[in-house]
Amino acid sequence: MTELTHVVEALLFIASEPLTVAELAEVAAAPPERVERALDALAERHAEGRSGVVVERVAGGYGLRAAASTTDVCARLVARSPDRPLSQAALETLAVIAYAGPLSRPEITRVRGVSADGAVAGLVDRGLIEEAGRGGTPGAPVLYCTTTVFDRVFGLEEGLASLPSIESLAPDEARSDALRERLAVVAAERG
C-alpha cells in the first residue's frame, strides 16, 4: 500500500461521518485522482469476506463499517440487538422526514394523521434522525432531518437523492396523489 492509501485509511478510520473524495484530497494534500485510486485499493483490501471492516460509499462520501459477517458480535459489544426492527410508526415517521424534511413533530403528525412523539423520540435515540434547527412558526418547534446513520443503515450512496420516487412506492395512482397532497399541505404551511 502506498503512503497515501495509509493516510486515506487513517482518515476514514477516525472520521465520524463519511468523507468525500474532495475532503480527503484536501486534508491529504493529494490530487483527487490519486485519492480515488487509494480508495479503490482500500475497497479491495477491505472487501466483504476479506476483512472485518469494509470501505463503503454512502451519503455522497466514503466511510468504514463493520463487515456483515461481524454484525452479531459487534451488536453484542454495543449491547444492541442487530435484529431489533423499527415499528410501523417509526418507519412511517422516518419516510415522512426523509421525503419532506426537515419537519417539526406537529408537521409530521399532520402528514401521518397520528401523534409522532414516540416515533420521533425512538428515531432520535437510534441516531436515524436529528435536530435540524427551529421552525419559523409560533413556538419555534424543533425541526428533524435524517442523519448519515440513516444513509448508512439504508445503503444510500448519494444520501436522500438515492431514495426511490414516491410514485414507485405507492401501490396505485390515487394513493400516490393523496400522499403527495398531504406532503404539499405541510410544505405550503411552512411557506
N, C-alpha and C positions, 0 to 999 in steps of 0.2 A: 504494500500500500504506500502511496505517496504521502508526503508530509501534509499536503492539502486535504487528502482523504482523512487523515487523522484529525486534522483541525475541524473539518465538517462533522465528523463523527462526534467529537467532543462537544461542539456547539449544539448538535441535535440532542445529545445526552443531557446537557444542563438546561436546555430551553424548556420553559413551562408551557409554551404554545408552539404550534407549527411555525416553521420559518420558511420564507420564500427564497427562491434562488437569489433574488436581488439582495435580500437581507443577509444571506450567507456570504455572498460575494463582497458586500460592503464590509462586513465585520472581518472576513478573512483576507481582505485586500487582494482579491483574486478576480480574474475575469469570469463572468457568468458561465461561459462555455466550459471552463475548467471545473467550476463548481458542479455543473451538471454531470460531467464525467466522473467526478468524485462521488456524487450521489448514486450514479449507476453502479459504480464499483461497490459502494456500501450496500446497495439493494441486493446485489448478487451475493455478497459475503453474508449478509443478514437475511437471507431468503427464508420463507416458511419452510420448516423441516431441517434447516441447516444451522439455525441459531435460536437462542432463547428470546431474542428480540428481533424485530423486523423494522425496516425502514418503510414508512407508509406515506403516501401522498394523500393529504387531507386538508380541507379548508383552505385550498389555494397554496399550501406550503408542504413542508416535509417534517416528519417527526419520527420518533422511535416509540414503539409499543411492544408489549409482551406478545410473543408468538401464541397462536391459537392453542398449541399443544400445552401451554403452561397456564392457561386460564384458571383451571381449578386450583392449582397451587397458589397462584397469585391472589386469587379471591380469598383463600384462607388467610393469607398474610394480612390483608386489609379487613378481614372479618366481615366480608360481604358475600352473599350467595351469588354466583355468576348467573344463576337461572332465575333470579328474582324479577318477574315480569312487571311491566308497567300496567296499571289498571286501565280500563277503557276510558275513564275520566281523564287520567293523566295523558294518554295517547291523544285524545281529542284536544285537550288544552295545548299540548305540545304542537300539534298540527296547526292550530289557530295561530299560535305565536310564530311558528316558522313561516307560515304563509302570509300573515298580515301584521306581524310585529314591527317594531316594539309596541306592545299594548299594555294597558293597565288591567287590574283584576276586574273592575266593573265592565270594561270593554270586552274582555274575554267572556264574562258572564252573559253579556248581551248576545254575543255570537253563538255561544253554546246553549243558551236558554236555561242554564242551571248554574248555581254557585261554583266558582272556580277556586275558592280559597284553599281548600285542602289539596287539590291537584297542584296548584302553583307552589305551595309550601313543599310538597314532596319533590317536585321537579327542581326546585332550588337546592334542596338537600342533596339530591343526586348530582348536582352540578350541570344539569342539562339546560337550565335557563338561569339568567342572572339579571340584576337590576341594570337598566339602561338609561337612567335619568328620571326626570319627573315630567309629568304631563302638563299641558298648558291649561287644563280645566280647573275649576274651583277645587281647592284642596290639594292641588298638585300631586295627583296619585303617582305612585311608583310605576314606571314602565318596565316591562320584561322583554328580553330578547333571548334567542338561543345562544349557546356557547360553543367553543371549539370542542368541548367534550361531546356535545350533541353531534357535531360534524364527524367526530371520530366514531362514536357509537353507531351512527347510521351510515358510515362509509362515504361521506360526501366530499369527493375530491376537490370540488370548487365551492365548498360551503353551501349556502342556501341556493345558489344558482344551479346546483346539481339535483335539486328536488324535482320530481316529476310534476307536470302541469296538473292543475286541479281537474281539468277535463278528462285526463287519463285515469283519474282516481274515482270519479263519480260513475255509478253504475248506469245512469241514464241522464239524458239532457235536462229533464225537469229538476232533478236533484242537483245537478251541476249549476243550473241557473239560480236555484234557491240559495245555494251556498255562496255563490258569487254576490247575490243581492245582500245577504246578511253581512258579508265582509265589506261591501260597498257602503252600507249604512254606517258601520263603525268608522270606516275611513272618512266619510263625509262629516261625521260628527266631530272628528278630530281636526278637520278643516284646513 
